[in-house]
Amino acid sequence: MRKVFWVLLWTIVAVVAVAVGSLYYLANQEFDFKDPQRVAKFNETWMSNCVARYEAAFSKAGAKPTEEQRIAVNAACKCARDPLVEAFAKRPVMTISEIAKAMDEDPEILGITKSCSEAAGLAVPK
C-alpha cells in the first residue's frame, strides 16, 4: 500500500511539473509579427480569443451578451485584427505574455480595439 501511495504521489508531481513547464514555455515563446506563418497563426486564433475576452468582460460584470451584441463583437474583432497585426509588426519580437500585456495596457493597441468597438456599437459593461 505504501508503494502505491509513493508511485501515485510521484506521478502527480511529474504531471504538475510538466504542466507548469509547458505553460512557462508557451508564455515565453517568441512571436514575430513580421513572420507570415506567425501572422497566419495569429489570424486563425484571433477571433476566438477576441470573442472570449469580450465575453469574459461581460461575465465579470455579471451580464450575458445578447445575440445582437455577439454579432457586434464579431464585427469589432474582425475590424481590429489587421490593424493590430500592423501595430505589432512595428515592434521587436515579443513573447505571448508581452503581447497580452500590450493588449491590456498599450495606448496604441487600446486605441485600435476601442475604435473598432465603438464603430461596432459595443460598450463593455462596467
N, C-alpha and C positions, 0 to 999 in steps of 0.2 A: 504494500500500500504506500509506503514511504517513497519507493522508487517511482511509482506512478505520479505522485504529487510533484516530485522534483522534475520529472520529464514534462509534465503539464506546465509547471512554473517557467521552465526554461523555454518552452515553446511559446508561451505568451510573451516573454521578454524578447525573444527573437522577432516575433511578428511586430511588436511595438517598435523595436529598433529599425526594422525595415520600413515600416510606415513613416516614421519620423524622418528617416534618411531620404525617402522618396519625396516627401513634402519639401524638405530643405532643398533638394536638388531641383525640383520643379520651380520653387520660388526664386531660386538664384540662377536659373537658366537664362542666358543672354538672348536678347531679342533685338534684331537689327531690322528696322523698317525700310532699309534700302535693299534688302534681300527679297526678291519676288516670291520665293517659296514661303518665307515667313509672313509676308503680307497676305498671300493666299490663305494661309492657315488662320491668320487674324480675321480675315473676311468671313471665313467659314464659321468661326465661333462667336463673332461679334454680336450677331442678332440675339442668340440665346442668352449670352452674358448680359447684354444691354437690357433685354426684357426682364431678366431675373433681378438685376439691380433696381429697376423701377418697381417691380412687384415687392421687393424687399422693403423699399421705402414706404410703400402702401401698408404692408404688414406691420412695420414699425409704428405707423400712425394708427393702427387698429382698424384699417379700412380694406375694402376689396375693390379693385378696379372694375369698372363696368366694361361691357363689350366695346362700347364707343371709345373708352379710354385705352383699351388694349389695341384697337386699330390705330389710335393716335400715337401710342408708344412705338408701334412698329414703324410708323412713318418717321417719327423722330429718330429712331435708331438708324434707319436707312439714310436719313439726311446727314447724320453725324459721322458715319463710317469713313467715307473718303476724306473729308477734311481732317479727321483725326489721324489717318494714315499719313497725310501730308505734313501735319504738325509734328508727329513723332519722327518722321523721316529727316527732319531738320536737326534732330538731336543725336548725340552719340548713342552707341549701343546701350540698351537698358536691360535690367533684369525684370522679371514679371512683377516682383514686388515694387520696383521703382515705377513701373507703368501704373500699377494700381494706386500708388501714392499720388502720381501725377493726375490720375483721373479724379481724385478727391480734392487736390489742393492747387494744382497749377492753374493760374488765371487764364491762359490761352485755351487750355483744354476745357475748363469750366465754361468759358465764353462760347465755345463751339457747341457744347451739349446744351447750354442754356438757350442759345439762339434757335437751335433745332427743336427743342422742347416748346419754346414759345411759338414757333412757326406752326407746330402741330397742334397748338392749343392745349398743351399739357401744363398742369401745375401739380407738383409733388405735394401731397398733403403734409401738414405740419404736425 
